[in-house]
Amino acid sequence: MKLNRALAALALASAAAPAFAGPPYLTDDPVPTDTGHWEIYAFTGGEGRGSMIDDETGADLNYGPVKSVQLTATLLSAFTHDSAAGWRAGTGDVELGVKYRFFHDEQRGLSAAIFPRLILPTSSLATDGKTRLLLPLWLGKDFAGGTSLFGGGGYEINPGPSNRDFWEAAVALTHDLGKQISVGAELTRQGPDSVGGTSQTRAGVGAIVHLSGPYSLLVSGGPTWADRRTGYHFYAALGVNF
């Protein structure tokens, strides 16, 4: 998902949030959408600290056109609030990505995938945005009993006069509590994405609740440590798989 269109005016950490996301987590996994199927998430998510909030609401569209490949498009509306300017709203950046799982050993539960994502500067709230490119590698291991460990990270090309390219990494552990509920925890780390910026660390917990039919409820959240301060991040979505 990407929560990485934080405005400079918000300056939660003078940096953007991670671009990677495997709903409801910031961490992604190497598993693509099933061939011929859609995964669609109507979501809201963002970051905050005190009265400052940066939120994105929209749709995350994923389709499996052929085996081991997933096409992704994320369409967003952006909302931001601070004590000086109050609430502002507009369009967010559009994200386009292709996930390719190049290794899959079902017997041992091992997978690996690349998931390059192009982040287009379509936000109406930021006038100096540039096209960004995230180049990640994601690895996963499934264990008996419904436990999964996945993570990885990558390098983001982040052009702009006061920006800098940066590395980001993440790891998550999830466990199925029966057929209807999955819970998990994650830890992410991102390097400074601006001149004079600081690294960011995020911890979080999440859950997926399978509702009737193709529907699921997804939630996650936790603290964000950046700029020597503590904030929070959050995500909630209604998912449909068909």
Secondary structure, DSSP 8 states (H G I E B T S, - for coil): -------TTT-SSSS---S--BTTBSS--S----BT-EEEEEEEEEEEETTEEEEEEEEEEEEB-STTEEEEEEEEEEEEEETTTEEEEEE--EEEEEEEEEEEETTTTEEEEE--EEEE---SS-SS---EEEEEEEEEEEETTTEEEEEEEEEEE--STTB--EEEEEEEEEEEETTTEEEEEEEEEE---BTT---EEEEEEEEEEE-STTEEEEEEEEEEEETTEEEEEEEEEEEEE-
